Amino acid sequence: MLVLEYKAVVKKGQAIAIDEAIRTSQFVRNKVLRYWMDNRGIGKKELYQYNTHLRAEYQFVNHLNSHACQASVENVERAIKRFFANCKHNKPGKKGYPKFKKHSRSVEYKQSGWKLHPSKRRINFLDKKGIGTLKLLGK
C-alpha cells in the first residue's frame, strides 16, 4: 500500500466549501441515526434507502458526493453494530449507545468525488460543493 501525506493549501472560499461538506456529512449521519432511533428493527438496507430519500429531499445533501453520504451511513451502521455486540457480550459498564455528532471534523471521500493530478501536487474535488482544486505541499 502506498501512503502519501500532504498538507493542503486552501483559499478562504475553499475552506468555507470544505466546512459546508463536513456539516452536510454530519447532517446525514445525525438524520440517519434519528431515523434508526425512531424506527426500531430496521436494517442496513433501510438506512441506505433513507440516505437516498435525504438526497432527494435536501438539495445541499445532493451536492455532496454520493460515496461521502454513504460513508456517513456506514459510520452509523458501525456504531449500531458495536452497540449490539457490546450488549450481546455483556460488556461491563456503558455499552456505547450511538450518539449524535456535534463537532465533526472530517468528511470521507472514498473512491469517487476526487481526482489526484498525475504530478501528485494537486487534488481536485469533483462534487457540487465547490471545493475545486487544492494545492498539496509535501513529498
C-alpha positions in Angstrom: 0.0 0.0 0.0 1.3 3.4 -0.9 0.6 6.2 1.6 1.1 9.9 0.6 1.0 12.6 3.3 0.4 16.2 2.2 -0.7 19.5 3.6 -3.3 21.3 1.5 -3.1 25.0 0.7 -6.7 26.2 1.0 -8.2 29.5 -0.1 -10.9 31.2 2.0 -13.7 30.2 -0.4 -12.5 26.6 -0.4 -12.3 26.5 3.4 -16.0 27.6 3.5 -16.9 24.9 1.0 -15.0 22.2 3.0 -16.8 23.3 6.2 -20.1 23.0 4.3 -19.2 19.5 3.1 -18.3 18.5 6.7 -21.5 19.9 8.1 -23.5 18.1 5.4 -21.8 14.8 6.2 -22.6 15.4 9.9 -26.3 16.2 9.0 -26.6 13.0 7.0 -25.2 10.9 9.9 -27.4 12.5 12.5 -30.6 12.2 10.4 -29.9 8.5 9.6 -29.2 7.9 13.3 -32.5 9.6 14.3 -34.3 7.5 11.6 -32.9 4.4 13.2 -33.9 5.5 16.7 -37.5 6.3 15.6 -37.9 3.0 13.6 -36.5 0.2 15.7 -35.8 -3.1 13.9 -34.8 -1.6 10.6 -31.7 -2.9 8.9 -28.9 -1.7 6.7 -31.0 -1.6 3.6 -33.5 0.8 5.1 -30.7 3.1 6.3 -29.3 3.4 2.8 -32.8 3.9 1.3 -33.3 6.8 3.8 -30.0 8.2 2.6 -31.4 8.2 -0.9 -34.5 9.9 0.4 -32.4 12.6 2.1 -30.5 13.3 -1.2 -33.9 13.8 -3.0 -35.4 15.9 -0.2 -32.5 18.3 0.6 -30.6 20.0 -2.3 -27.5 20.6 -0.2 -27.2 16.9 0.6 -27.5 16.1 -3.1 -24.5 18.4 -3.8 -22.3 16.2 -1.6 -20.7 13.2 -3.4 -22.9 10.1 -3.0 -20.0 8.0 -1.7 -19.4 10.6 1.0 -23.0 10.4 2.1 -22.8 6.6 2.1 -19.7 6.8 4.3 -21.8 8.7 6.9 -24.4 5.9 6.8 -21.6 3.3 7.2 -20.4 5.2 10.3 -23.9 5.0 11.8 -24.2 1.3 10.9 -20.8 0.6 12.5 -21.9 2.4 15.7 -25.1 0.4 15.9 -23.3 -2.9 15.3 -20.8 -2.1 18.0 -23.6 -1.2 20.5 -25.4 -4.5 19.9 -22.1 -6.5 20.0 -21.3 -4.9 23.4 -24.8 -5.8 24.7 -24.5 -9.4 23.4 -21.2 -10.0 25.1 -22.3 -8.4 28.4 -19.6 -5.8 28.3 -19.4 -4.3 31.8 -20.3 -0.6 32.2 -21.8 1.6 29.4 -22.5 -0.2 26.1 -21.8 2.7 23.8 -25.3 3.7 22.6 -24.9 5.6 19.3 -24.8 9.3 19.8 -25.4 12.4 17.6 -22.2 14.1 16.4 -21.9 17.8 17.3 -18.4 18.6 16.3 -17.4 16.6 13.2 -14.0 17.4 11.8 -14.0 15.3 8.6 -15.9 14.2 5.5 -14.9 10.9 4.0 -14.5 10.8 0.2 -13.9 7.1 -0.6 -13.3 6.2 -4.3 -15.1 8.9 -6.2 -15.6 12.6 -5.8 -11.9 13.4 -6.1 -9.1 13.1 -8.6 -5.4 13.3 -7.9 -3.3 15.2 -10.5 -0.6 13.0 -12.2 2.1 15.1 -10.6 0.6 14.4 -7.2 0.8 18.1 -6.3 -2.9 18.9 -6.7 -6.2 17.3 -5.8 -9.5 18.1 -7.5 -12.8 17.6 -5.7 -15.5 16.9 -8.3 -18.8 17.2 -6.3 -21.0 20.3 -6.4 -19.8 21.7 -3.0 -17.4 24.0 -4.8 -14.2 22.9 -3.2 -12.3 22.7 -6.5 -8.6 22.1 -6.9 -6.3 22.2 -3.8 -2.6 22.6 -4.0 -0.7 20.0 -2.0 2.6 20.5 -0.2 4.9 17.7 0.8 6.8 14.7 -0.6 
